[in-house]
Amino acid sequence: MSDEFTPSKWFFFRKSVLLCISFFLISSLTLHYTYANDCVSRSPSYANKKTPNDKLKVRDLTDTEQDLLRNMFQSLSGRWEGNANDTECKGRTGERYKETSTFTIKAEVKTDRNGDLRLESVLYSEEQHTRHSEIIEFFLTDNKLRFDNDSGAGDVEIIDISKNRIKFLKRASMGGGWQNAGPIKRELFITLSKGNNLFTFQMSIYSQGNFVANRIRNYKK
């Protein structure tokens, strides 16, 4: 068998090298764009000529939606384990960067006769050798879905409801701190979704219309 490097072999070799280079460049650009987009992206509320200052569109759940949520919450009752990933944006404008923390989770989901859900978790950091508790609550009160509070302070704007997923927006104002710069507008875009013997909680946090943090919790039986 001849080892001669024929024009045909050169063509395929050159094509393979170019494909590898192209793939590397595309991957690098994609990773860079994703990294930059994390800490400079603006709130989804700016879409369709809206702003984070707009009033929440709070509405009653339909009977069907209430049944879907009760069934979904009830199906999550029990003990779970999994992992968590937290992303925080740090630094000044134009020099922002992200810090990521990972945890393992042990959790229990409880539901009551009203259909409310309480998710109690303990998060362990193997890197820092620490642990902390976390409580996440969903309420079905006055024909409404509420998050973190069963009064009007927990009202949300529903984005999507299906058999295995709920997605919604919650807005809140916080004090301006020592600078007394006025209230800080915070937005929480939250998704709870389930599969077979697993479910995921995700919360993307925006402050003054800019992305600042992400919370991802993955649970399995």
Contacts in CASP RR format, 6 or more apart in sequence:
PFRMAT RR
TARGET T0000
AUTHOR 0000-0000-0000
METHOD contacts of the structure
MODEL  1
MSDEFTPSKWFFFRKSVLLCISFFLISSLTLHYTYANDCVSRSPSYANKK
TPNDKLKVRDLTDTEQDLLRNMFQSLSGRWEGNANDTECKGRTGERYKET
STFTIKAEVKTDRNGDLRLESVLYSEEQHTRHSEIIEFFLTDNKLRFDND
SGAGDVEIIDISKNRIKFLKRASMGGGWQNAGPIKRELFITLSKGNNLFT
FQMSIYSQGNFVANRIRNYKK
35 98 0 8 1.000
38 87 0 8 1.000
38 89 0 8 1.000
38 98 0 8 1.000
38 211 0 8 1.000
38 214 0 8 1.000
39 89 0 8 1.000
39 96 0 8 1.000
39 97 0 8 1.000
39 98 0 8 1.000
39 211 0 8 1.000
40 94 0 8 1.000
40 96 0 8 1.000
40 210 0 8 1.000
40 211 0 8 1.000
41 210 0 8 1.000
41 211 0 8 1.000
42 206 0 8 1.000
42 209 0 8 1.000
42 210 0 8 1.000
42 211 0 8 1.000
43 52 0 8 1.000
43 187 0 8 1.000
43 206 0 8 1.000
43 209 0 8 1.000
43 210 0 8 1.000
43 211 0 8 1.000
44 189 0 8 1.000
45 51 0 8 1.000
45 52 0 8 1.000
45 54 0 8 1.000
45 169 0 8 1.000
45 187 0 8 1.000
45 206 0 8 1.000
45 209 0 8 1.000
46 52 0 8 1.000
46 209 0 8 1.000
52 171 0 8 1.000
52 185 0 8 1.000
52 187 0 8 1.000
52 206 0 8 1.000
52 208 0 8 1.000
52 209 0 8 1.000
53 185 0 8 1.000
56 155 0 8 1.000
56 156 0 8 1.000
56 157 0 8 1.000
56 169 0 8 1.000
56 170 0 8 1.000
56 171 0 8 1.000
57 157 0 8 1.000
58 144 0 8 1.000
58 155 0 8 1.000
58 156 0 8 1.000
58 157 0 8 1.000
59 144 0 8 1.000
59 158 0 8 1.000
60 142 0 8 1.000
60 143 0 8 1.000
60 144 0 8 1.000
61 69 0 8 1.000
61 140 0 8 1.000
61 143 0 8 1.000
61 144 0 8 1.000
61 145 0 8 1.000
61 158 0 8 1.000
61 161 0 8 1.000
65 161 0 8 1.000
66 140 0 8 1.000
66 143 0 8 1.000
68 161 0 8 1.000
68 162 0 8 1.000
68 163 0 8 1.000
69 115 0 8 1.000
69 138 0 8 1.000
69 140 0 8 1.000
69 145 0 8 1.000
69 161 0 8 1.000
69 166 0 8 1.000
70 115 0 8 1.000
70 140 0 8 1.000
71 163 0 8 1.000
72 163 0 8 1.000
72 164 0 8 1.000
72 166 0 8 1.000
72 192 0 8 1.000
72 194 0 8 1.000
73 109 0 8 1.000
73 111 0 8 1.000
73 115 0 8 1.000
73 116 0 8 1.000
73 117 0 8 1.000
73 138 0 8 1.000
73 140 0 8 1.000
74 111 0 8 1.000
74 115 0 8 1.000
75 194 0 8 1.000
76 109 0 8 1.000
76 111 0 8 1.000
76 117 0 8 1.000
76 119 0 8 1.000
76 194 0 8 1.000
76 199 0 8 1.000
77 109 0 8 1.000
77 110 0 8 1.000
77 111 0 8 1.000
78 108 0 8 1.000
78 109 0 8 1.000
78 110 0 8 1.000
79 106 0 8 1.000
79 107 0 8 1.000
79 108 0 8 1.000
80 105 0 8 1.000
80 106 0 8 1.000
80 107 0 8 1.000
80 108 0 8 1.000
80 109 0 8 1.000
80 199 0 8 1.000
80 219 0 8 1.000
80 220 0 8 1.000
80 221 0 8 1.000
81 104 0 8 1.000
81 105 0 8 1.000
81 106 0 8 1.000
81 107 0 8 1.000
81 219 0 8 1.000
81 220 0 8 1.000
82 104 0 8 1.000
82 105 0 8 1.000
82 106 0 8 1.000
82 107 0 8 1.000
82 217 0 8 1.000
82 218 0 8 1.000
82 219 0 8 1.000
82 220 0 8 1.000
83 102 0 8 1.000
83 103 0 8 1.000
83 104 0 8 1.000
83 105 0 8 1.000
83 217 0 8 1.000
83 218 0 8 1.000
84 102 0 8 1.000
84 103 0 8 1.000
84 104 0 8 1.000
84 105 0 8 1.000
84 121 0 8 1.000
84 123 0 8 1.000
84 215 0 8 1.000
84 216 0 8 1.000
84 217 0 8 1.000
84 218 0 8 1.000
85 100 0 8 1.000
85 101 0 8 1.000
85 102 0 8 1.000
85 103 0 8 1.000
85 214 0 8 1.000
85 215 0 8 1.000
85 216 0 8 1.000
86 100 0 8 1.000
86 101 0 8 1.000
86 102 0 8 1.000
86 103 0 8 1.000
86 213 0 8 1.000
86 214 0 8 1.000
86 215 0 8 1.000
86 216 0 8 1.000
87 98 0 8 1.000
87 99 0 8 1.000
87 100 0 8 1.000
87 213 0 8 1.000
87 214 0 8 1.000
88 98 0 8 1.000
88 99 0 8 1.000
88 100 0 8 1.000
88 101 0 8 1.000
88 212 0 8 1.000
88 213 0 8 1.000
89 96 0 8 1.000
89 97 0 8 1.000
89 98 0 8 1.000
89 211 0 8 1.000
89 212 0 8 1.000
89 213 0 8 1.000
90 96 0 8 1.000
90 97 0 8 1.000
90 98 0 8 1.000
90 99 0 8 1.000
91 97 0 8 1.000
101 125 0 8 1.000
101 127 0 8 1.000
102 125 0 8 1.000
102 127 0 8 1.000
103 123 0 8 1.000
103 124 0 8 1.000
103 125 0 8 1.000
104 123 0 8 1.000
104 124 0 8 1.000
104 126 0 8 1.000
105 121 0 8 1.000
105 122 0 8 1.000
105 123 0 8 1.000
105 124 0 8 1.000
105 217 0 8 1.000
105 219 0 8 1.000
106 121 0 8 1.000
106 122 0 8 1.000
106 124 0 8 1.000
107 119 0 8 1.000
107 120 0 8 1.000
107 121 0 8 1.000
107 122 0 8 1.000
107 219 0 8 1.000
108 119 0 8 1.000
108 120 0 8 1.000
108 121 0 8 1.000
109 117 0 8 1.000
109 118 0 8 1.000
109 119 0 8 1.000
109 120 0 8 1.000
110 117 0 8 1.000
110 118 0 8 1.000
110 120 0 8 1.000
111 117 0 8 1.000
111 118 0 8 1.000
112 118 0 8 1.000
114 139 0 8 1.000
114 140 0 8 1.000
114 141 0 8 1.000
115 140 0 8 1.000
116 137 0 8 1.000
116 138 0 8 1.000
116 139 0 8 1.000
116 140 0 8 1.000
116 141 0 8 1.000
116 150 0 8 1.000
117 137 0 8 1.000
117 138 0 8 1.000
118 135 0 8 1.000
118 136 0 8 1.000
118 137 0 8 1.000
119 135 0 8 1.000
119 136 0 8 1.000
119 137 0 8 1.000
119 201 0 8 1.000
120 133 0 8 1.000
120 134 0 8 1.000
120 135 0 8 1.000
121 133 0 8 1.000
121 134 0 8 1.000
121 135 0 8 1.000
121 136 0 8 1.000
121 217 0 8 1.000
122 131 0 8 1.000
122 132 0 8 1.000
122 133 0 8 1.000
122 134 0 8 1.000
123 131 0 8 1.000
123 132 0 8 1.000
123 133 0 8 1.000
123 134 0 8 1.000
124 130 0 8 1.000
124 131 0 8 1.000
125 131 0 8 1.000
136 148 0 8 1.000
136 201 0 8 1.000
137 147 0 8 1.000
137 148 0 8 1.000
137 149 0 8 1.000
138 145 0 8 1.000
138 146 0 8 1.000
138 147 0 8 1.000
138 192 0 8 1.000
139 145 0 8 1.000
139 146 0 8 1.000
139 147 0 8 1.000
139 149 0 8 1.000
139 150 0 8 1.000
139 154 0 8 1.000
140 146 0 8 1.000
141 150 0 8 1.000
141 151 0 8 1.000
144 155 0 8 1.000
145 156 0 8 1.000
145 158 0 8 1.000
145 166 0 8 1.000
145 168 0 8 1.000
146 152 0 8 1.000
146 154 0 8 1.000
146 155 0 8 1.000
146 156 0 8 1.000
147 154 0 8 1.000
147 156 0 8 1.000
147 168 0 8 1.000
147 170 0 8 1.000
147 188 0 8 1.000
147 190 0 8 1.000
148 154 0 8 1.000
148 170 0 8 1.000
153 172 0 8 1.000
154 170 0 8 1.000
155 170 0 8 1.000
156 168 0 8 1.000
156 169 0 8 1.000
156 170 0 8 1.000
156 190 0 8 1.000
157 168 0 8 1.000
157 169 0 8 1.000
157 170 0 8 1.000
157 171 0 8 1.000
158 166 0 8 1.000
158 167 0 8 1.000
158 168 0 8 1.000
159 167 0 8 1.000
159 168 0 8 1.000
159 169 0 8 1.000
159 189 0 8 1.000
160 166 0 8 1.000
160 167 0 8 1.000
161 167 0 8 1.000
164 193 0 8 1.000
164 194 0 8 1.000
164 195 0 8 1.000
165 191 0 8 1.000
165 192 0 8 1.000
165 193 0 8 1.000
165 194 0 8 1.000
166 191 0 8 1.000
166 192 0 8 1.000
166 193 0 8 1.000
167 189 0 8 1.000
167 190 0 8 1.000
167 191 0 8 1.000
167 192 0 8 1.000
168 189 0 8 1.000
168 190 0 8 1.000
169 187 0 8 1.000
169 188 0 8 1.000
169 189 0 8 1.000
169 190 0 8 1.000
170 187 0 8 1.000
170 188 0 8 1.000
170 190 0 8 1.000
171 185 0 8 1.000
171 186 0 8 1.000
171 187 0 8 1.000
171 188 0 8 1.000
172 186 0 8 1.000
172 188 0 8 1.000
173 183 0 8 1.000
173 184 0 8 1.000
173 185 0 8 1.000
173 186 0 8 1.000
174 183 0 8 1.000
174 184 0 8 1.000
174 186 0 8 1.000
175 182 0 8 1.000
175 183 0 8 1.000
175 184 0 8 1.000
176 182 0 8 1.000
176 183 0 8 1.000
176 184 0 8 1.000
184 207 0 8 1.000
184 208 0 8 1.000
185 207 0 8 1.000
185 208 0 8 1.000
185 209 0 8 1.000
186 205 0 8 1.000
186 206 0 8 1.000
186 207 0 8 1.000
187 205 0 8 1.000
187 206 0 8 1.000
187 207 0 8 1.000
187 209 0 8 1.000
188 203 0 8 1.000
188 204 0 8 1.000
188 205 0 8 1.000
189 203 0 8 1.000
189 204 0 8 1.000
189 205 0 8 1.000
189 206 0 8 1.000
190 201 0 8 1.000
190 202 0 8 1.000
190 203 0 8 1.000
190 204 0 8 1.000
191 200 0 8 1.000
191 201 0 8 1.000
191 202 0 8 1.000
191 203 0 8 1.000
192 199 0 8 1.000
192 200 0 8 1.000
192 201 0 8 1.000
193 199 0 8 1.000
193 200 0 8 1.000
194 200 0 8 1.000
197 220 0 8 1.000
197 221 0 8 1.000
198 218 0 8 1.000
198 219 0 8 1.000
198 220 0 8 1.000
198 221 0 8 1.000
199 219 0 8 1.000
200 216 0 8 1.000
200 217 0 8 1.000
200 218 0 8 1.000
200 219 0 8 1.000
201 215 0 8 1.000
201 216 0 8 1.000
201 217 0 8 1.000
201 219 0 8 1.000
202 214 0 8 1.000
202 215 0 8 1.000
202 216 0 8 1.000
202 217 0 8 1.000
203 214 0 8 1.000
203 215 0 8 1.000
204 211 0 8 1.000
204 213 0 8 1.000
204 214 0 8 1.000
204 215 0 8 1.000
205 211 0 8 1.000
205 212 0 8 1.000
205 213 0 8 1.000
205 214 0 8 1.000
205 215 0 8 1.000
206 212 0 8 1.000
END
